[in-house]
Amino acid sequence: MGSQDGLAHISMAYIDPGDIALVPDPGYPIYSASILLAGGELYPMPLLASNRFLPDLAAIPPEIAQRAKMMTINYPNNPVAASADEGFFTEVVEFAKKYDILICHDIAYSELAYDGFKPTSFMQIPGAKEVGIEFYSLSKTYNMAGCRLASP
Ligand SMILES: Cc1ncc(COP(=O)(O)O)c(C=O)c1O
């Protein structure tokens, strides 16, 4: 129910047994659980203060990136509350194109920003629509937990 349903089922649709998925660590639990349920393997991407709580894409070994089919990212982030800028998302688009990886961006907290700050959508980035999907939630912005929306 809600965006969690989509985040779970994208793995069922896209991951085959033995495929690698790159997931943020720490991260909202469904990212990892859905990969394991689909028979995939996890490669955790640490979110460290020293890298502004962004995954260090250069630290991912090329042999892992070549086997990876999917990467999940989430900004504004739960649980570390960091945001990502256009520069990071641009790197993600380049990485996805280089290694042919599907990017799943969870933007559940896009409206919970203050003092005029506007979180960046992955979809703003040139090329992002060719490599990615963005998941939005009605439960944070509108207190409508469990509601679903789809368009043809
Ligand atoms: C980061 C993140 N993504 C997704 C969800 C799921 O939201 P929904 O209620 O739309 O399933 C949550 C809910 O807590 C969340 O924290």
The ligand as a Gaussian input file, in Angstrom:
#p B3LYP/6-31G(d) Opt

LIG

0 1
 C       11.880000       6.986000       2.921000
 C       10.496000       6.422000       2.842000
 N       10.071000       5.953000       1.659000
 C        8.852000       5.423000       1.519000
 C        7.981000       5.341000       2.582000
 C        6.641000       4.680000       2.356000
 O        5.638000       5.576000       2.195000
 P        4.144000       5.092000       1.812000
 O        3.285000       5.417000       3.011000
 O        3.741000       5.877000       0.586000
 O        4.187000       3.623000       1.546000
 C        8.382000       5.818000       3.834000
 C        7.468000       5.734000       4.996000
 O        7.797000       5.903000       6.139000
 C        9.668000       6.370000       3.982000
 O       10.127000       6.835000       5.143000

